[in-house]
Amino acid sequence: MSSDDRIVYSTEKGRICPACSNPINQCACRKKKLSSGDGNVRVSRETKGRKGKGITLIKGLNLDAATLALMSKKLKVMCGSGGTVKEGNIEIQGDHIARILDYLKTQGIRAKRAGG
């Protein structure tokens, strides 16, 4: 077995993380804390790398992964569109900056519009 060969699945343990060689549910590298940001929450519209389709991007929320996922779900329902959480940022499909800024204000989160 060479150094490039890694176990990715075991019938005993299930899926194995290639980075830390632990089972996925016990993976140490995936449970790293998300970027804490600089404390400033910014809401912007972005189209880069999406073939012209725009998303609303919320950056800088200092929340753990579970709370971030719950907030993402609430925002998606409120906006009536899809979205995801990537690298500690919430992405909502479409241009919903004003609606999201109003929601964050009602939640007591100081956020500002970023970009043009």
Secondary structure by P-SEA (a helix, b strand, c coil): cccccccccccccccccccccccccccccccccccccccbbbbbccccccccbbbbbbccccccaaaaaaaaaaaaaaacccccccccccccccccaaaaaaaaaaaccccccccc
